[in-house]
């Protein structure tokens, strides 16, 4: 049987929905299995089912059953799409409220389709709910969307337009009364079969685009992150430190670099094995991260060597180091039920106006060498570099 133009559009939307569902599923399988990608895949499958039911409208014996099924699928796919965005942005989803809203919408569809037939209300329910949901998605993308901001703003605009189109459809439906006029029916069909499919396709494209930007961001993070400890690696530490140094230069703030090295790390590896050695590095990095302030920059810059760039002078750095040493002493590492106490040596170098972090790192490394030579588990402050101070004053 030949298809009319509306049926051809619905068949096209079934295929497009399945393509988007497959793309999101591949994103889930290939990109470290992000939950939101799988949720979006389910949403697009529900969209394909909804458009498929629209296509098979003439084959269903009961109009009421068909209508309730189509609109229930519509509400479910909207819920799944919105939930996927909340999961992506690490926002809590009030599932009890979601279930309650779906139950109320389903009951309302039944009431105004079967018990008290009202064309205007039953037609407006699904697009009205979609309007609210997608305006919410647009807001959270604008408010909480991560970098790159342009990708989040584009997605927010697309969802805003889709939500407004749904709201327009709901508004037209509420004007219909019990029997729509030909003008009202034409206006509703224009929105339903022209605007909404366009914005639906745009929404699918932005979902795939966001998955791609998330992957690119993740790859960039991996290049500056130590895979064992989740601290910055040497490259990441130098990049973050350069930014902090530039801020300190503009604001004339004090900075201090602390370099730490685990004591007798080779003995740990020889006695317990490299797996326990890795555990020691993780234990030390966790202690380091928990003992620092939010504005401090920390990283693993070598095998068992760590560095921290702190806002403040030497006295501030000494207090931070003292706190870290106390934490190491009070929280030994557990190995097969045995407590193994870790210690570290520390070298401290105060910023003297150097334009590069590497210059501070050289002085801190020398102080660290002196600390290890002094018997380890100690702290040495690098003496002022007269040459560096004179060069900074001259500049």
N, C-alpha and C positions, 0 to 999 in steps of 0.2 A: 504494500500500500504506500503510495507516495506521501511524503511528509510536507505539511504546510510550513510556512516560514517560522512560526513559533516553535513547532516541533523540531525543526532543524536546529534552531538556536538551543533548545533544551538538550538535544543530543550532543551538540558541540560542547555545551557546558558540562555534560557528564564526562566527556573525554578529557576536557581541560582539568576538571576536578581530580580525575584519576591520575593525570600526569603530575599535578601538584602533590597529590598524596604520595606517589612513588618517589618524587624528588625529596620530600621531607623524610620519607622512610630511609632513603639512601643517606641523607644527611645524618640521620640517627645512627645508622650502621657504620658510617665511615668517619664521622667527626666526634669520636669519643662518647657516643651515645647520649647526647643531651636530651633530657626528658621532654622539653618543649617541642623538639622536632617530631617525636613520636606522637605527642598530643595533637600537633597540627596535622600530621598524617591522618589521624582518626577523624579530625574535623573535616578534611577534604573528602574522605570516604563517605562521611555522612552527607556532605553536599552532593556527591555523586548519586547517592541513594535518593535524596530529595528531588533532584532534577530528573532522575529515572522514574520516580513515581509521578511526577508531573507529565512526563512523556507517555506514561501508561494510564493516564486518567480515564480514558474511554474504556479500558479493559476491566476496571474495578466496578463491581455491581452496586456497591453502596457508596453514594457520594459522601455521606457523613463520615464513614470509616476512612475514606481516602483523604478527606480534608484534615481530620484530626491527625492522621499518620504523617501527612506532609508537614503540618505545622509543628508537630512534636519533633520531627527530625530537624526542622529549621531552628527550633530553640536549642536542641542538643548541640548542633554544630556551632552555634553562636557561643554557647557555654564553653565548648572545647577550645574554640579559637581564643576566647578571652583568657581562659585558664592557662593556655600555653604561653601567653605573653606574661602573665603574672609569674609563672614558673621561671621563665627566661630572666625576668628582672629580679628574681629571688624575693618576691613579695608573697606573703601568706595568702592562701586561698580559703575563704570561709565556706567549706564544702557543705556544712549543715544548712547555711543560708541558701546556697546554690540549689540544693535538693528541694528546699522549701519553695523557692521561686519557681522551679520547674514544675512542682506539683500544683502550685496555684495556677500557673499558665495552662497546664493540661486540663485542670478542672474547669477553668474558664472557657477553654475551647469546647469542652463537652457541653457545658451549660448553654452557651450561645450558638452552638451548632445543632444540638439535639433537643434539649429541654425548652429553651426560650430562644428560638432562632432569631438572631440579629446579625444581619449581613455586615453592618458597619463595624460592630465591635469585634466580631470574630476575624474579620479581614485585617483589622488594625492591630490585633494582639501581637502577632509574631514580628512584624516590622517595628512596632513600638518598642518591644523588648530589645530587638537588634540595635535600634538607634541608641538606647541607653548603654548597652554593652560596648558598642564600638566607640562611642564618645568617651567611655571610661578607658578603653584601650589607648585612644589617642592621647588622653591626659597622662596616663602613666608612662607612655613612651616619651612624651615631652618632659615630664617631671623626673623620671628615674632612668631614662635610657642612658646606657654607657657610651663611651667613645667607640667609633667616631660619631659625633653629634649629628652630622649631616644625614647619616643613614637613619638615625632615630627620628629626626624631624620629617624626613620624606615619608617614612612609615606612618608617623602621626598624622600628617596631612591626608594621606590616602585613607586611613581609617576614619578620620574626621569627615571626609567627603562621603564615604560609604555610610557612615552613621546618619549624616544629614539626609542622604537619599532615602534611607529607610524611614527616617522621621517624616519626610515628605510623603512617602507612600502611606504611612499611618494616618497623617493628617487628611489626605484625600479620602481615605477609607472612612474616616469618622464623619465626613460630610455627606456620605452616600445615603444615610438613613436606611430604610427598609428596601428601597429599590433605587439603584443608581441611575442617573441620567446618562445619555450617550456621551456627553462631554466629560462627566466624571469618570466613566469607564475608560474613555480614551486617554485621559490624563493619567489614570492609574496604570494602564498598560504601557504608556510611554515611560513612566518611571520604572516599572517592573521589568520591562523587556529591553530597555535601552540604557538607562543610567546604571541600574544595579549590576547587570552582567559586566559592564565596563569596569566598574569599581571592584567587582569581585575578582576579575582577572588581575587588576592592579594590586589588590590585596595579596593575591597568591604570589605575584612577582616579588613584592616587598618582603614576604616571608622567606622566600628563597634567598633574596639579597641579604637579609639580616643573618641567615645561617652562614652565608659566605663571609660577611664581615666579622661574625663571631669567630669563625675558623681563622681568619687572617689575624685577628687580635690575639687569639690563643697561640698561634705560631710565633708572633712577635714576642709574646710573654716567654715562650720557651727559650728564645734566643738569649734572654737576659736573666733567666732563672736557673738556679742550681737544682737539678732533678732530684737529688737526694734529700736536701734539707728544706727546699722551697724558699730559701733566701735568695737574694740576688746573687748571680755569679759575678765573676770579676768584671765582665763587660757591663752588666747591669749596675753594679755598685759604682763603677766609674762614671757612668752616665747620670745616675741619680745624684752622686756627690758633686758633679760639675754644676748641676742645677742648684743644689743647696749652696755651693760656693758662690755662684753668681748672685743669689739672693743676699747672702751675707755681705758681698761687696757693695751692693746697692744700698743696703740698710745699715751698713757699718756695725754688723753683729759679730760676736766672738764665735769661733768654731774650734773644735778640738777633734783630732783623729785618734782613735784607739785601735791598736792592732793586737789581736789575741791569738795564741797558739797553744793547742792542747799539749800538756806535759806528758812525756813518755808514751806517745801515741803508738810508736812502733812496738813497745812492750805489750800493749793491749792487743794489737794484731797478732803478735807472735804467741801470746798466751791463750787467747780466746778464738782467734780466727778473724778473717776480714769481715764476716757478717756482723760480729759484735763490734768491730771497729767502726763499721757504718752506723751501727746503733749508737755508739758513743758520739759520733758527729751529729746525729739527729738530736740526741739528748742535749748536747751542748748548744746547738742552734735553737732548740725550743727554749732553753733557759735564757739564752741571749735575747730572743725575741720578746719573752715575757718580762724581761727586766728593763726594757727600753721604753722611751717615750714615743708618742705617735709621730713626732717630727724628726726623729733620728733615722739615719740611713744605715742599714746593716747588710752585710753580704759575706759569702764564703769566697775568698779571693785566692785560695790555694788548697792543697790537700787537707791539712788540719788547721789552716790559718784563716782567721775571720777578721773583718774590719768593721768599725762603726764610726760614722761621722756625726758628731753631736753638736747641737747648738749650745754654746756656753764656753766657759774657760776651763782651765786645768782643774780647778776645785770642783766644778760640776762633773767633769770626767772622772775624777777620783771617787766621787760619791757613787756614780753609776757603776764603776768597776768594783767598788767595795760591796755594793748590793749583789752584783753578779757572783762574786767570790763566795759570799754568804749563801746564796742560793745553791751553788754547786756543792758546798760543804753539807748543807742540810738536806739535799735531795740527791743522794747517790744513785747511780745507774744500777738497775737490777739485771743480773746475769745468772740465769738458772737458779733463782732464789737467793743469790748472793749479792750483797750490796757492794758495788765498786765505786769508790769515790773518784771523781774526776777533778783535776785542777788545771789551771792554765796560767801562762805567763802573759803579761800585758806591757805593751809599749805605748806611750802617750806622746803626741806632738800637737802643740797649740798652733793655730793658724797665725802666721806672721805677715800676711799680705801677699802670699804666693798666688799667682794666677792659675796654677795647675795643681790638682789634687796629688799628682804624682810626686811633687816636691815634698809635700807633707808626709806622703807614704814612705819616702826614703828615710826621713828623720824618725818616723815611728818605728820602722823596721830596725833601725840601728838601736833604738831604745829597747825593742823586744829582744834583740840579740843580747844586749847587756843584761836583761832580766833573766834570760835563760842561763847565761854564764854565771849569774849570781846565785844560782841554785834552784831556779824555777819557782813556780807558784808565788811570784812576786810582781811588783809593778815598778816600772822605771819611766820617768818623764824625760823626754829629750831636752837637752839644754837649748837655749835660744840660739838660732843661727844668725850670727852677726851679719853675714853676707846677705842673707835673704832679707833681713830687716832693713839694711841699708838700701838694697835695690828697691824694696817696696816704698821706702820713704822718697827715694829719688823719682819714682814714677808718679 
